[in-house]
Amino acid sequence: MIWRACFKRGVPQDKADTLVVGDLASGTDSELARITFPTQFVTTPAWSPDGRRLAVGVLTPEGGGRVSVRVIDIESGRQETI
């Protein structure tokens, strides 16, 4: 079994938010996704049951602010807004 965690990390100097996947066994982490202000991640990432994807809420400034759900494939980094 692979023990991983995903969390949001702000990068203020780049005006960006990142999603980071950490390997709990090795203590290493890698950036999965990055978005820049004014778009931002606004929810805690949630794992799919099979551990292959993450879902996270994304706020965009369109129309005064709109939240959508973005699904991200862990292996490829491919993103889909649903």
NULUM-733816 format. One record per residue (C-alpha): residue in three letters; residue number from 1; x, y, z. Coordinates in nm, 4 decimals. Example, Ala and Ser with C-alpha at 12.3 -4.5 7.8 and 13.67 -1.06 7.14 Angstrom:
<recs>
   r   k        u        v        w
 Ala   1   1.2300  -0.4500   0.7800
 Ser   2   1.3670  -0.1060   0.7140
</recs>
This chain:
<recs>
   r   k        u        v        w
 Met   1   0.0000   0.0000   0.0000
 Ile   2   0.1174   0.3493  -0.0863
 Trp   3   0.0739   0.6102   0.1871
 Arg   4   0.0284   0.9558   0.0376
 Ala   5  -0.1206   1.2860   0.1396
 Cys   6  -0.2218   1.5832  -0.0700
 Phe   7  -0.2282   1.9401   0.0519
 Lys   8  -0.2422   2.2957  -0.0752
 Arg   9   0.0730   2.5049  -0.0535
 Gly  10   0.0666   2.8759  -0.1254
 Val  11   0.3566   3.0297  -0.3164
 Pro  12   0.3140   3.4027  -0.2427
 Gln  13   0.6245   3.5146  -0.4329
 Asp  14   0.4736   3.3628  -0.7507
 Lys  15   0.1144   3.4635  -0.6658
 Ala  16   0.0257   3.0944  -0.6988
 Asp  17  -0.1403   2.8021  -0.5219
 Thr  18  -0.0044   2.4516  -0.5642
 Leu  19  -0.1318   2.1053  -0.4827
 Val  20   0.1429   1.8884  -0.3428
 Val  21   0.1398   1.5094  -0.3076
 Gly  22   0.3585   1.3824  -0.0268
 Asp  23   0.4904   1.0287   0.0065
 Leu  24   0.4550   0.9608   0.3781
 Ala  25   0.6986   0.6678   0.3788
 Ser  26   0.9910   0.8542   0.2201
 Gly  27   0.9072   1.2058   0.3378
 Thr  28   0.9333   1.3446  -0.0151
 Asp  29   0.6777   1.5532  -0.1981
 Ser  30   0.6082   1.6683  -0.5508
 Glu  31   0.3985   1.9420  -0.7042
 Leu  32   0.0914   1.8028  -0.8790
 Ala  33  -0.0791   2.1226  -0.9981
 Arg  34  -0.0243   2.4989  -0.9937
 Ile  35  -0.2677   2.7827  -1.0536
 Thr  36  -0.2060   3.1563  -1.0363
 Phe  37  -0.3965   3.4376  -0.8684
 Pro  38  -0.6770   3.5358  -0.8935
 Thr  39  -0.7717   3.1702  -0.9501
 Gln  40  -0.7200   2.9635  -0.6346
 Phe  41  -0.7812   2.6252  -0.4726
 Val  42  -1.0570   2.6692  -0.2132
 Thr  43  -1.1313   2.3210  -0.0753
 Thr  44  -0.9360   2.0381   0.0772
 Pro  45  -0.8353   1.7879  -0.1928
 Ala  46  -1.0316   1.4603  -0.1874
 Trp  47  -0.8935   1.1288  -0.3123
 Ser  48  -1.0880   0.9015  -0.5458
 Pro  49  -1.1549   0.5555  -0.3956
 Asp  50  -0.8887   0.3968  -0.6199
 Gly  51  -0.6271   0.6617  -0.5297
 Arg  52  -0.5652   0.7566  -0.8918
 Arg  53  -0.7300   1.0991  -0.8944
 Leu  54  -0.7959   1.3998  -0.6738
 Ala  55  -1.0886   1.6398  -0.6738
 Val  56  -1.0550   1.9965  -0.5492
 Gly  57  -1.2660   2.3123  -0.5593
 Val  58  -1.1276   2.5969  -0.7695
 Leu  59  -1.2427   2.9577  -0.7439
 Thr  60  -1.2219   3.1678  -1.0601
 Pro  61  -1.3071   3.5386  -1.0783
 Glu  62  -1.5535   3.4954  -1.3660
 Gly  63  -1.8901   3.6599  -1.3022
 Gly  64  -1.7904   3.7852  -0.9584
 Gly  65  -1.6552   3.4481  -0.8455
 Arg  66  -1.7341   3.0953  -0.9542
 Val  67  -1.6379   2.7680  -0.7870
 Ser  68  -1.5950   2.4535  -0.9949
 Val  69  -1.4584   2.1084  -0.9216
 Arg  70  -1.1339   2.0091  -1.0862
 Val  71  -1.0361   1.6414  -1.1093
 Ile  72  -0.6628   1.5744  -1.1446
 Asp  73  -0.5017   1.2474  -1.2516
 Ile  74  -0.2153   1.1709  -1.0125
 Glu  75   0.0129   1.0005  -1.2676
 Ser  76  -0.0274   1.2305  -1.5684
 Gly  77  -0.1305   1.5569  -1.4002
 Arg  78  -0.4129   1.5864  -1.6542
 Gln  79  -0.6941   1.8103  -1.5269
 Glu  80  -1.0642   1.8046  -1.6029
 Thr  81  -1.3212   2.0556  -1.4792
 Ile  82  -1.6577   1.9031  -1.3991
</recs>
